[in-house]
Amino acid sequence: MMFAIFGLVMWIGAEVGENDEAATGNMILCLIMTTLTLAALKTGLWMRSRMNKRMEEVITSLVAREGHIDATSFAAEMKISMDDARDVLDKRARKRNWKRAELEHYNARYFPL
């Protein structure tokens, strides 16, 4: 994104200034960097959507199987760290009004209502 903005500033500077020969090159630079920025953004949003869908599937399967969600089980199935698992589950617990019980060894159990 920074390079797209830099390319835009350089393009405007070349158009306004006395350097018309550089304007075309700066315009091309701006368009390439903007395209790459938008592609990276779209890819990142797609990956985030996919990960959220996978998390919901794991939560649904754990609740159906065990009746609750253990942070260690969630972390193991998602292949993420325990800190990340607790962060994800804590956010969902606040949003969905789940109850949480602290367990030994930094584990937590979440009870959907």
C-alpha positions as CSV (number, residue, x, y, z in Angstrom):
1,M,0.0,0.0,0.0
2,M,2.9,2.3,0.8
3,F,4.4,1.8,-2.6
4,A,1.0,2.5,-4.3
5,I,0.7,5.8,-2.4
6,F,4.3,6.6,-3.2
7,G,3.7,5.9,-6.9
8,L,0.6,8.1,-6.9
9,V,2.5,11.0,-5.3
10,M,5.4,10.6,-7.7
11,W,2.9,10.4,-10.7
12,I,1.1,13.6,-9.5
13,G,4.5,15.3,-9.0
14,A,5.6,14.4,-12.5
15,E,2.4,15.6,-14.0
16,V,2.4,18.9,-12.2
17,G,6.1,19.5,-12.5
18,E,8.3,19.8,-15.5
19,N,9.0,16.0,-15.9
20,D,6.4,14.7,-18.3
21,E,8.7,11.8,-19.4
22,A,8.6,10.3,-15.9
23,A,4.8,10.6,-15.5
24,T,4.0,7.5,-17.6
25,G,6.5,5.4,-15.7
26,N,5.2,6.6,-12.4
27,M,1.6,6.0,-13.5
28,I,2.5,2.4,-14.4
29,L,4.3,2.0,-11.1
30,C,1.2,3.3,-9.2
31,L,-1.2,1.0,-11.1
32,I,1.0,-2.1,-10.6
33,M,1.4,-1.4,-6.9
34,T,-2.3,-0.7,-6.5
35,T,-3.2,-3.9,-8.2
36,L,-0.8,-5.9,-6.0
37,T,-2.2,-4.2,-2.9
38,L,-5.7,-5.1,-3.8
39,A,-4.8,-8.7,-4.7
40,A,-3.0,-9.1,-1.3
41,L,-6.0,-7.6,0.5
42,K,-8.5,-9.9,-1.2
43,T,-6.3,-12.9,-0.5
44,G,-6.0,-12.0,3.1
45,L,-9.7,-11.5,3.5
46,W,-10.4,-14.8,1.8
47,M,-8.0,-16.6,4.1
48,R,-9.6,-14.9,7.2
49,S,-13.1,-16.0,6.1
50,R,-11.9,-19.5,5.5
51,M,-10.3,-19.7,9.0
52,N,-13.4,-18.3,10.7
53,K,-15.5,-20.9,8.9
54,R,-13.2,-23.7,10.0
55,M,-13.2,-22.4,13.6
56,E,-17.0,-22.5,13.6
57,E,-17.0,-26.0,12.3
58,V,-14.6,-27.1,15.1
59,I,-16.6,-25.4,17.7
60,T,-19.8,-27.0,16.5
61,S,-18.2,-30.5,16.4
62,L,-16.8,-30.1,19.9
63,V,-20.1,-28.9,21.4
64,A,-21.9,-31.8,19.6
65,R,-19.4,-34.4,20.8
66,E,-18.6,-33.2,24.3
67,G,-21.2,-30.6,25.2
68,H,-18.5,-27.9,25.9
69,I,-15.3,-26.6,24.4
70,D,-11.9,-27.1,26.0
71,A,-9.3,-24.7,24.9
72,T,-6.7,-27.5,24.6
73,S,-9.0,-29.6,22.3
74,F,-9.8,-26.5,20.2
75,A,-6.1,-25.6,19.9
76,A,-5.2,-29.2,18.9
77,E,-7.9,-29.5,16.3
78,M,-7.2,-26.0,14.9
79,K,-3.4,-26.5,15.1
80,I,-2.9,-23.2,16.8
81,S,-1.2,-22.2,20.0
82,M,-3.0,-22.3,23.4
83,D,-2.8,-18.5,23.6
84,D,-4.5,-18.0,20.3
85,A,-7.1,-20.6,21.1
86,R,-8.0,-18.8,24.3
87,D,-8.1,-15.4,22.6
88,V,-10.4,-16.7,19.9
89,L,-12.7,-18.5,22.4
90,D,-12.7,-15.6,24.9
91,K,-13.9,-13.2,22.1
92,R,-16.6,-15.6,21.1
93,A,-17.5,-16.2,24.8
94,R,-18.1,-12.5,25.4
95,K,-20.0,-12.0,22.1
96,R,-22.2,-15.1,22.6
97,N,-22.5,-15.0,26.4
98,W,-20.8,-18.3,27.1
99,K,-19.8,-19.3,30.5
100,R,-16.1,-20.0,31.1
101,A,-14.5,-22.2,33.8
102,E,-10.7,-21.9,34.4
103,L,-9.0,-25.3,34.6
104,E,-5.4,-26.4,35.4
105,H,-2.4,-25.8,33.2
106,Y,-3.8,-22.7,31.5
107,N,-6.8,-24.5,30.1
108,A,-10.3,-23.2,30.1
109,R,-13.7,-24.8,29.4
110,Y,-16.4,-22.9,27.6
111,F,-20.1,-23.7,28.0
112,P,-22.4,-22.4,25.2
113,L,-25.8,-21.5,26.4
